Amino acid sequence: MLTALIVIPLIGALLISFVKSGTTARNLALATAGVAFIWTIWLISQFDLSNNGLQFSEYLPWADAIGLSYSLGVDGLSMPLLALNAFLTAIVVYSSVPNIARSQLYYALILLVNAGVAGAFLAQNLLLFVLFFELELIPLYLLIAIWGGEKRGYAGMKFLLYTAVSGILILAAFLGVVFLSGSLNFDYDSLASQNLSQRAQLIILSLLLVGLGIKIPLVPLHTWSPDAYVEASPPIAILLGGILAKLGTYGLIRFGLQMFPQTWSVVAPGLAVIGAISVMYGSLSAIAQQDIKRMVAYSSIGHMGYILVAVAAGTELSVLGAVAQMIAHGLILALLFNLVGIVESKVGTRELSLLNGLMNPVRGLPLVSGLLVTAGMASAGIPGLVGFAAEFIVFQGSFPIFPIPTLICILSSGLTAVYFVILLNRTCFGKLDNNLAYYDRLTWSERVPALILTATIFYFGLQPNALIRWMQPTATAIASTLPPTPELIAQHPQP
């Protein structure tokens, strides 16, 4: 059953390569993404909420000589992320420009990214995870370098180099685990319980943290992301920030926290500090931007820092909040990039100094402005929207362990409101230029993705239990492997 989530987009990509019409390629890609999403929903309906272990497991020997097996499984950590991957891929395909150049290649690459991300979330063999982790590298590079903005070549190459280094470091860490433990394979179950010396675990964990930190991205490993997000087209920016970044945070929990629970307590204080710095840096950098797409890019960096602080704390509530924040971040970021793309296509600029009065009901973009206000409120953690529910759980779970980093995150959530007020005040309000401002109305095809994302953000904000109940048993099981909270505090008191 799980293999279908990988095979469906691969078959779709293969079929698209044989069609000659761009419209046919788009329709086929949309149908493929829709089937994958429906299959994911069916898996969710069969998911046992009382089971905190792996479900729907699949295992086939593959290359025993190198310890590689085709081992798949899903639990409360990976299931919501699989749903996010399938959902946002459908949004990306639908929101792409209908007559985009080289459409067959474009849609095939998007489906390859979907397959690679799904495989990485499902993989229960470390080497298999690396293979899927790297599968999306070349497709995303091409999506940036071919269909990106003016500096797409530079941004694409920077993304390629950083991501390649990330993959090498993660592979080196996994090789170290197998070599030092004397294991004969890379299966997660056989490695998670291996007893290595703390020094060896620290070295391996450090490699993992740097490799995954590049993918997230965390300060100071983030420098590729603003360029990639800005130069990528809006749908591809959704792939980068809404889906791809979650591979890094997922890996932190699965291969960091879960595999090295005792050693995690040693590095956790430092990770909490880095997370708080990322949050503050992202917020302050966003305030300084004049390009609204770059502002959203730095906002994304800041909000990923919340997840690191939560994962570092390692409590049941903070782990639950970390996964909820991954979903909330993906949905909100997708809405923001979608709306920014619409503004740029209708107005012809992303510069704050040139944008004003879009809320004008006659000649402006009132629907886009209203949805942009909603997205800004969700990102700032306003109650009733999914961002509030996720951030509240993160803060509540992290504060008992790391009060100072958590307080910095709370302060930075206020800064989020600051830069979104700046964005909204300069874009949505003010007076339109009477000679230039006659913007085209949105078509229904342009409205649908934003409306669906907004409805989802409202739904999970008003019904947060519909989101967190899938993760709770697994979060409890993960947190139970860590040292008790008093012991962690005693070993690493806050300065």
C-alpha positions in Angstrom: 0.0 0.0 0.0 2.8 2.4 0.8 4.7 1.6 -2.4 1.8 3.2 -4.3 2.7 6.6 -2.9 6.0 6.3 -4.7 4.9 4.4 -7.8 1.9 6.6 -8.7 3.9 9.8 -9.2 6.7 7.9 -10.9 4.2 6.3 -13.4 2.7 9.8 -13.9 6.1 11.3 -14.7 6.8 8.5 -17.1 3.5 8.9 -18.9 3.9 12.7 -19.1 7.3 12.3 -20.9 5.4 10.7 -23.8 2.7 13.3 -24.4 3.2 16.2 -26.8 0.5 18.6 -25.6 1.2 21.0 -22.7 -2.4 20.9 -21.7 -2.4 17.1 -21.7 0.7 17.1 -19.6 -0.9 19.5 -17.1 -4.1 17.4 -16.9 -2.2 14.2 -16.5 0.0 15.7 -13.7 -3.0 17.0 -11.9 -4.8 13.6 -12.2 -1.7 11.9 -10.9 -1.3 14.2 -8.0 -5.0 13.8 -7.2 -4.8 10.0 -7.2 -1.8 10.2 -4.9 -3.7 12.5 -2.5 -6.8 10.3 -2.5 -4.6 7.3 -1.8 -3.1 9.1 1.1 -6.5 10.0 2.5 -7.5 6.3 2.2 -4.4 5.3 4.2 -5.2 7.9 6.8 -8.7 6.4 7.1 -7.1 3.0 7.8 -4.6 4.3 10.2 -4.8 3.0 13.8 -4.6 5.9 16.2 -4.0 3.6 19.2 -0.9 2.2 17.6 2.3 4.2 18.3 4.5 2.0 16.1 4.9 1.5 12.4 1.9 0.5 10.3 1.4 -0.8 6.8 5.0 -2.0 6.9 6.6 -3.4 3.7 9.9 -5.3 3.5 11.8 -6.7 0.5 15.5 -7.7 0.4 17.3 -5.6 -2.2 21.1 -5.4 -2.0 22.2 -7.5 1.0 25.9 -7.0 0.2 25.6 -3.3 1.1 22.9 -3.6 3.7 20.2 -2.0 1.5 16.6 -3.2 1.8 13.3 -1.9 0.6 11.8 -1.3 4.0 8.8 1.1 4.3 6.6 2.0 7.2 4.5 4.9 8.5 3.6 6.2 12.0 2.2 9.3 13.6 5.3 11.3 12.7 5.4 10.5 9.0 1.6 10.2 8.2 0.8 13.9 8.5 3.9 14.8 6.5 2.9 12.4 3.8 -0.5 14.1 3.6 1.1 17.5 3.4 3.3 16.3 0.6 0.4 15.0 -1.4 -1.8 18.0 -0.7 0.8 20.7 -1.6 1.9 18.8 -4.7 -1.6 18.9 -6.0 -1.7 22.7 -5.2 1.6 23.2 -7.0 0.5 21.5 -10.1 -2.9 23.3 -10.2 -1.4 26.7 -9.5 1.3 26.5 -12.1 1.0 28.7 -15.2 -1.1 26.7 -17.7 1.0 27.5 -20.8 4.4 27.1 -19.1 7.3 26.4 -21.4 8.6 22.8 -21.7 5.5 21.7 -19.7 6.2 18.0 -20.1 9.6 18.2 -18.3 8.2 20.7 -15.8 5.3 18.5 -14.5 7.4 15.3 -14.7 10.0 16.9 -12.4 7.4 18.0 -9.9 6.1 14.4 -9.7 9.6 13.1 -9.3 10.1 15.4 -6.3 6.8 14.1 -4.9 7.9 10.5 -5.2 11.3 11.3 -3.6 9.8 13.1 -0.6 7.2 10.4 0.0 9.9 7.7 -0.2 12.1 9.6 2.3 9.2 9.9 4.8 8.4 6.2 4.4 11.9 4.7 4.4 12.9 2.5 7.3 16.3 1.7 5.9 18.9 4.4 6.4 20.5 3.9 3.0 17.1 3.9 1.3 16.3 7.2 3.0 19.5 8.7 1.5 18.5 7.4 -1.9 15.1 9.1 -1.7 16.6 12.1 0.0 18.9 12.6 -3.1 16.2 11.8 -5.6 14.7 15.3 -5.4 18.1 17.0 -5.8 18.4 17.2 -9.6 14.7 17.7 -10.3 14.5 20.7 -8.0 17.7 22.1 -9.3 16.3 22.0 -12.8 13.0 23.5 -11.7 14.8 26.5 -10.3 17.5 26.8 -13.0 15.0 26.5 -16.0 11.8 28.2 -14.8 13.2 30.6 -12.2 13.8 34.3 -12.2 16.7 36.5 -13.4 19.3 34.9 -11.2 18.0 31.4 -11.5 21.3 29.9 -12.5 23.1 31.2 -9.5 20.3 30.3 -7.1 19.9 26.8 -8.6 23.7 26.0 -8.4 23.8 27.3 -4.8 20.9 25.0 -3.9 22.6 22.1 -5.7 25.9 22.5 -3.9 24.4 23.0 -0.4 22.0 20.1 -0.8 24.7 17.8 -2.2 26.9 18.6 0.9 23.8 17.9 3.1 23.4 14.5 1.5 27.1 13.6 1.9 27.1 14.5 5.6 24.0 12.5 6.3 25.4 9.5 4.4 28.7 9.8 6.3 26.7 9.7 9.6 24.8 6.6 8.6 27.9 4.9 7.4 29.5 5.7 10.8 26.6 4.2 12.7 26.8 0.9 10.7 30.6 0.7 10.8 31.0 1.4 14.5 28.1 -0.8 15.6 29.2 -3.7 13.5 25.8 -4.1 12.0 25.3 -6.0 8.7 22.6 -3.7 7.3 21.1 -0.2 7.4 17.7 -1.2 8.7 16.5 1.4 11.2 15.2 -1.2 13.7 18.5 -3.0 13.9 20.5 0.3 14.4 18.3 2.3 16.7 19.2 0.2 19.7 22.9 -0.1 19.1 25.1 0.9 22.0 27.9 3.2 20.8 30.2 5.2 23.0 29.0 8.7 23.7 31.9 10.2 21.8 31.0 8.2 18.7 27.4 9.2 19.1 28.3 12.9 19.4 30.4 12.8 16.2 27.6 11.0 14.3 24.9 13.2 15.7 27.0 16.4 14.8 27.2 15.2 11.2 23.5 14.6 11.1 22.7 18.0 12.6 24.8 19.9 10.1 23.4 17.9 7.1 19.8 18.2 8.2 20.4 21.8 9.3 21.3 22.7 5.7 18.0 21.2 4.5 15.8 22.9 7.1 17.5 25.5 6.8 18.9 26.8 10.1 21.2 29.8 10.7 24.1 29.9 9.7 23.4 27.1 7.2 20.6 29.0 5.6 22.2 31.2 3.0 21.1 29.1 0.0 17.4 29.4 0.9 16.5 33.1 0.4 18.1 33.0 -3.1 16.4 29.8 -4.0 13.0 30.8 -2.7 13.1 34.2 -4.4 14.4 33.0 -7.8 12.1 30.0 -7.9 8.7 30.4 -9.4 5.9 30.6 -6.7 4.8 27.0 -7.2 8.4 25.7 -6.9 8.9 28.0 -3.8 6.0 26.1 -2.3 7.8 22.8 -3.0 11.0 24.1 -1.4 9.6 25.7 1.7 6.4 23.8 2.2 7.6 20.3 1.5 11.4 19.9 1.1 12.3 21.7 4.3 10.2 19.2 6.3 12.7 16.5 5.3 15.2 18.2 7.6 13.0 18.6 10.6 11.6 15.1 10.1 15.2 13.7 10.1 16.0 15.6 13.3 13.3 13.6 15.1 13.6 10.3 13.4 17.4 10.0 13.1 18.5 12.4 15.9 16.1 12.3 18.8 14.9 8.8 18.2 18.2 7.1 17.5 20.3 8.9 20.0 18.0 9.7 22.9 20.7 9.8 25.6 23.2 11.8 23.6 20.4 14.1 22.4 20.3 15.6 25.9 23.9 16.7 25.5 23.4 18.7 22.3 19.8 19.8 23.1 20.8 23.1 24.9 22.9 24.2 22.0 20.2 23.3 19.5 17.7 25.3 21.5 20.0 28.3 21.3 20.5 27.9 17.6 16.7 27.6 17.1 16.1 30.8 19.1 18.8 32.6 17.0 17.2 31.3 13.8 13.8 32.6 14.9 15.1 36.1 15.8 17.3 36.3 12.8 14.5 35.4 10.4 12.2 37.9 12.0 14.6 40.8 12.0 15.8 40.0 8.4 12.2 39.9 7.2 11.5 43.4 8.7 14.4 44.8 6.7 13.3 43.4 3.3 11.7 45.5 0.4 10.9 42.5 -1.8 7.8 40.8 -0.4 8.9 37.4 -1.6 12.2 37.7 0.1 10.3 38.8 3.2 8.3 35.6 3.2 11.5 33.6 2.6 13.1 35.0 5.8 9.9 34.5 7.6 10.1 30.8 6.7 13.6 30.6 8.2 12.3 32.1 11.4 9.4 29.8 11.8 11.5 26.7 11.2 13.5 27.8 14.3 10.4 27.1 16.4 10.5 23.5 15.4 14.2 23.2 16.4 13.5 24.5 19.9 10.6 22.1 20.3 12.6 19.1 19.1 15.5 20.1 21.3 13.2 20.1 24.4 12.1 16.6 23.6 9.0 16.5 25.8 5.8 14.8 24.6 4.1 18.1 24.1 7.0 19.8 22.4 7.5 16.9 19.9 3.7 17.0 19.2 4.0 20.8 18.7 7.0 20.4 16.4 5.1 18.1 14.0 2.0 20.4 14.2 4.3 23.4 13.4 5.7 21.5 10.4 2.1 21.2 9.0 1.1 24.7 9.9 4.3 26.2 8.4 3.8 24.2 5.2 0.2 25.4 4.7 0.8 29.1 5.6 3.9 29.3 3.5 2.2 27.8 0.6 -0.6 30.4 0.8 1.9 33.3 1.2 3.9 32.2 -1.8 0.8 31.6 -3.9 -0.5 35.1 -3.1 2.8 36.8 -3.7 3.0 35.1 -7.1 -0.5 36.4 -8.0 0.5 40.0 -6.9 3.6 39.8 -9.0 1.8 38.5 -12.1 -1.0 41.1 -11.8 0.9 44.2 -10.7 4.3 43.4 -12.2 6.4 44.0 -9.1 7.2 42.7 -5.6 8.8 45.9 -4.3 7.1 47.3 -1.2 7.9 50.9 -2.3 5.8 50.3 -5.5 2.9 48.5 -4.1 -0.1 50.2 -2.5 -3.9 50.2 -2.4 -4.5 46.6 -3.5 -7.5 46.4 -1.2 -9.3 48.8 -3.5 -12.6 47.0 -4.3 -12.9 48.4 -7.8 -9.5 48.6 -9.4 -7.3 46.6 -7.0 -7.1 43.0 -5.9 -9.5 42.9 -2.9 -9.7 39.1 -2.6 -5.9 38.7 -2.7 -5.5 41.4 -0.1 -8.1 39.8 2.2 -6.4 36.4 1.9 -3.0 38.0 2.4 -4.3 39.6 5.7 -5.5 36.1 6.7 -2.1 34.5 5.9 -0.3 37.2 7.8 -2.5 36.6 10.8 -2.0 32.9 10.7 1.8 33.3 10.5 1.7 35.7 13.4 -0.2 33.1 15.5 -3.6 34.7 15.8 -6.1 32.5 17.6 -8.5 30.6 15.4 -5.9 29.9 12.7 -3.6 26.9 12.5 -0.4 28.9 13.3 -1.7 29.7 16.8 -2.5 26.1 17.7 0.9 24.8 16.6 2.9 27.6 18.2 1.0 27.4 21.5 1.8 23.7 21.8 5.5 24.4 20.9 5.8 27.1 23.6 3.9 25.1 26.2 6.0 22.0 25.6 9.4 23.7 25.4 9.2 26.3 28.2 9.7 23.9 31.1 13.0 22.7 29.6 14.3 25.8 27.8 12.6 28.8 29.2 15.0 31.5 27.8 15.0 30.2 24.1 11.2 29.7 24.4 10.7 33.3 25.6 12.9 34.5 22.7 10.6 32.6 20.3 7.5 34.2 21.9 9.1 37.6 21.5 9.9 36.8 17.9 6.2 35.9 17.3 5.5 39.5 18.1 8.1 40.5 15.5 6.2 38.4 13.0 3.2 40.6 13.5 5.5 43.6 12.9 6.8 42.7 9.5 3.4 41.5 8.3 1.8 44.8 9.4 4.5 46.5 7.3 3.8 44.3 4.3 0.0 44.6 4.6 0.1 48.4 5.3 2.2 49.0 2.2 0.6 46.6 -0.2 -3.1 46.4 0.7 -3.8 50.0 1.9 -3.1 53.4 0.6 -4.1 55.1 -2.6 -3.9 53.5 -6.0 -2.3 55.3 -9.0 -5.2 56.4 -11.0 -3.3 56.0 -14.3 -1.6 52.7 -13.8 -3.8 50.7 -11.4 -6.3 48.7 -13.5 -5.4 45.2 -12.5 -6.9 42.2 -14.2 -9.5 40.3 -12.1 -8.6 36.9 -10.8 -9.9 33.9 -12.7 -11.4 31.0 -10.8 -8.4 28.9 -11.6 -6.3 31.5 -9.8 -8.6 31.7 -6.8 -9.0 28.0 -6.1 -5.6 27.2 -4.6 -5.6 30.1 -2.3 -9.2 29.5 -1.2 -8.5 25.8 -0.5 -5.4 26.7 1.5 -7.2 29.3 3.5 -10.1 27.0 4.3 -7.6 24.3 5.5 -5.8 26.9 7.7 -9.1 27.9 9.3 -10.3 24.3 9.7 -7.2 23.1 11.6 -7.1 26.4 13.6 -10.7 25.8 14.8 -10.3 22.1 15.1 -6.7 21.5 16.1 -7.5 18.0 17.5 -8.2 16.9 13.9 -4.5 17.5 13.3 -2.7 16.6 16.5 -4.6 13.3 17.3 -2.7 11.5 14.5 0.7 12.4 16.1 0.0 12.0 19.8 0.7 8.3 20.3 4.0 8.5 18.4 5.0 11.7 20.1 4.4 10.0 23.5 6.6 7.0 22.5 9.4 9.2 21.2 9.5 11.4 24.3 9.5 8.4 26.6 12.9 7.4 25.3 14.5 10.6 26.6 15.9 11.2 30.1 13.3 12.5 32.5 12.8 16.3 32.5 14.4 16.9 35.9 17.5 14.9 34.9 17.9 16.9 31.7 17.6 20.2 33.6 20.1 19.1 36.2 22.6 18.0 33.6 22.3 21.2 31.6 21.0 24.1 33.7 20.1 27.3 31.9 22.6 30.2 32.2 
